[in-house]
Amino acid sequence: MSNQLEDVFTVEDLAKRYGKTERTIRRLVNQGEFPGAKRTPQRWIIIPLSAVQAYEARAVEYRP
């Protein structure tokens, strides 16, 4: 991936991706589900691709 911005997601991106509310995604971030998530000076939460991939891998493991 050539552009660093392509390697990150916002709370809004993940809410759309998972069909959840932004509040739910923020709660998951606060619970540590997305390690490496950072808050910018503009108060945005930036979530790295690696954290999203790890979260999705854990989600697949727990599906019945």
Backbone as a ProteinNet text record, in pm:
[ID]
protein_1_A
[PRIMARY]
MSNQLEDVFTVEDLAKRYGKTERTIRRLVNQGEFPGAKRTPQRWIIIPLSAVQAYEARAVEYRP
[TERTIARY]
84.1	0	88.5	69.7	161.3	133.2	10	-25.4	-56	6.2	-14.6	-161.7	-236.4	-377.2	-461.4	-412.8	-485.6	-474.5	-381.6	-356.7	-431.8	-521.9	-594.9	-744	-821.2	-966	-1010.2	-1122.8	-1185.1	-1298	-1350.5	-1466	-1581.9	-1600.5	-1709	-1688.7	-1564.5	-1535	-1575.2	-1536.2	-1563.6	-1711.4	-1778.8	-1922.9	-1994.2	-1955.7	-2015.7	-1975.7	-1850.4	-1798.3	-1870.8	-1898.7	-1958.8	-2108.8	-2167.8	-2310.9	-2343.2	-2252.9	-2269.5	-2275.5	-2309	-2307.4	-2164.9	-2140.6	-2009.8	-1984.4	-2089.2	-2075.1	-2025.6	-2078	-2033.6	-1885.9	-1844.4	-1703.9	-1615.2	-1657.2	-1578.7	-1567	-1676.7	-1674.3	-1573.8	-1573.5	-1477.7	-1334.1	-1311.6	-1178.2	-1139.5	-1229.3	-1201	-1178.4	-1237.4	-1218.7	-1090.3	-1018.2	-891.9	-903.3	-1017.3	-1036.5	-954.6	-909.6	-830.7	-699.1	-602.6	-474.8	-408.9	-349.5	-282.6	-371.5	-500.1	-589.5	-541.2	-542.1	-493.2	-593.7	-593.2	-677.4	-590.6	-641.3	-567.3	-600.4	-525.2	-558.7	-700.4	-753.6	-890.7	-993.6	-948	-1030.7	-1083.6	-1025.7	-1060.2	-989.7	-1047.4	-981.1	-936.4	-807.6	-749	-711.1	-759.1	-739.2	-655.2	-539.7	-454.2	-514.9	-478.6	-524.9	-493	-376.2	-337.1	-433.4	-483	-578.4	-712.3	-753.8	-879.8	-869.1	-757	-737.5	-736.4	-672.6	-669	-809	-884.8	-1021.3	-1106.6	-1095	-1173.6	-1132.6	-1005.2	-960.8	-1018.2	-1021.7	-1080.6	-1229.5	-1296.7	-1441	-1472.6	-1391.4	-1411.1	-1391	-1292.7	-1265.9	-1384.4	-1459.8	-1568.2	-1704.3	-1713.1	-1843.1	-1882.4	-2009.4	-2054.7	-2062.7
-117	0	123.2	204.8	315.1	435	461.5	579.3	539.8	608.5	576.1	587.4	679.6	695.5	576.2	498.9	379.8	268.3	282.2	178.8	201.9	299.6	330	345.5	332.4	346.5	447.4	510	595.5	516.5	572.2	511.4	500.4	604	602.7	490.6	471.7	364.1	228.3	203.2	71.7	54.6	161.4	152.3	107.3	164.7	124.6	-17.7	-52	-184.4	-296.3	-272.5	-376.4	-358.9	-251.6	-228.6	-197.6	-126.5	-88.5	62.8	112	256.3	302	430.6	486.4	474.6	488	473.9	333.9	232.3	95.1	78.4	133.8	122.6	195.4	313.8	386	303.7	236.7	152.3	38.7	-23.5	-130.9	-79	40.4	101.4	122.1	177.6	202.7	74.5	-35.5	-164.9	-234.3	-172.8	-229.2	-329	-333.6	-429.1	-394.9	-270	-226.3	-165.9	-251.6	-201.2	-108.1	-2.5	92.2	205.2	201.8	312.3	438.1	548.2	674.4	786	879.7	998	1111.7	1180.7	1292	1420.9	1528.4	1656.9	1704.3	1659.9	1696.5	1605.3	1516.8	1422.5	1307.3	1286.4	1169.3	1048.8	933.7	810	741.1	712.5	648.4	505.6	407.6	266.1	202.9	143.8	85.2	-41.2	-65.8	-183.8	-311.2	-319.4	-440.7	-469.7	-365.4	-385.3	-434.1	-382.9	-426.7	-573.2	-610.1	-749.7	-843.1	-802.3	-885.2	-899.7	-790.5	-795.1	-890.3	-880.7	-967	-1113.1	-1139.3	-1277.5	-1334.3	-1253	-1298.7	-1322.5	-1237.5	-1251.7	-1381.9	-1419.4	-1544.3	-1663.4	-1656.4	-1765.8	-1793.6	-1689.4	-1705.2	-1730.3	-1736	-1762.8	-1907.5	-1929.9	-2068.3	-2149.2
0	0	0	-96.5	-116.5	-27.3	2.8	80	222.9	316.4	457.6	496.2	436.7	470.5	426.3	330.7	288	391.4	483.8	583.5	713.8	716.8	839.2	811.2	917.8	911.2	1016.3	992.5	1093.3	1159.3	1266.4	1332.3	1232.9	1154.4	1054.4	952.6	906.1	811.3	867.8	992.6	1051.4	1083.7	1120.1	1145.4	1018	906.1	778.1	742.2	763	726.9	802	931.4	1014.9	1036.9	984.4	1005.4	1150.2	1217.1	1357.8	1367.7	1484.7	1505.4	1535.6	1513.9	1548.1	1697.6	1776.5	1921.7	1958.4	1891.7	1917.9	1883.5	1771.2	1731.2	1832	1877.3	1979.4	2106.8	2144.1	2263.8	2246.3	2129.3	2102.4	2107.4	2053.7	2060.7	2206.5	2285.8	2427.6	2505.9	2461.5	2527	2481.9	2389.5	2344.6	2231.4	2164	2054.5	1930.3	1920.1	1804.9	1855	1890.1	1941.3	1840	1889	1801.4	1755.1	1791.6	1755	1825.3	1752.4	1807.9	1783.1	1874.1	1861.7	1807	1707.6	1647.8	1723.6	1697.4	1760	1725.7	1611.7	1573.1	1639.5	1725.7	1801.6	1717	1601.8	1522.2	1580.9	1563.3	1603	1475.9	1468.2	1351.4	1392.2	1318.2	1350.7	1240.3	1276.1	1173.2	1111.1	986.5	914.1	991.2	1050.1	1123.8	1238.8	1305.5	1414.9	1362.2	1246.8	1185.8	1144.3	1084.3	1043.4	1163.6	1271.6	1392.4	1452	1454.7	1506.1	1422.9	1292.6	1204.3	1219.2	1238	1259.3	1387.7	1493.5	1621	1603.2	1527.3	1506.6	1434.8	1339.9	1264.6	1357.6	1446	1538.5	1630.4	1667.5	1764.1	1703.1	1571.6	1508.6	1533.2	1567.2	1589.9	1463.1
[MASK]
++++++++++++++++++++++++++++++++++++++++++++++++++++++++++++++++

